[in-house]
Amino acid sequence: MSVDRSLLFPRFHCSDCGCEVGFRSRRRTFTERFILPLFLLKPVRCGECFRRDYRFILMPVKNRLSEASGLHPVAKSPVTDSRNVA
């Protein structure tokens, strides 16, 4: 007996632009942090139009770009040269 994986793990599909690339979005509010997981939902952002939506927790999406590449905001060091940059 074969189980259809598309029923258990549906693919991301943006309802606005139709893009099939989604990224995990940061949980912002109390509701997103504590209530959505009770309903097995997570915030997801479209990779093309950046629309934010809630999807089933088992839906495979990519990690946020800053986490995947290891990029983190770095404090700027004071400029030591006297260049005039416009």
Residue pairs with C-beta under 8 A, 6 or more apart in sequence:
8 58
9 58
9 59
9 60
10 56
10 59
11 20
11 59
11 60
12 20
12 21
12 22
12 44
12 55
12 59
12 60
12 61
13 19
13 20
14 20
14 22
14 46
14 48
14 49
14 51
14 53
15 51
15 53
16 46
16 49
16 51
17 46
17 48
17 49
17 51
19 46
19 47
19 48
19 49
21 46
21 47
21 48
21 62
22 44
22 45
22 46
22 47
22 55
22 59
22 61
22 62
23 44
23 45
23 46
23 47
23 61
23 62
23 63
23 64
23 65
24 42
24 43
24 44
24 45
24 61
24 62
24 63
24 64
25 42
25 43
25 44
25 45
25 52
25 64
26 43
26 64
27 33
27 36
27 42
27 43
28 43
32 43
36 42
36 43
36 54
37 57
40 56
40 57
40 58
41 54
41 55
41 56
41 57
42 54
42 55
42 56
42 57
42 59
43 52
43 53
43 54
44 52
44 53
44 54
44 55
44 59
44 61
45 51
45 52
45 53
46 52
46 53
47 62
55 61
62 68
65 71
66 72
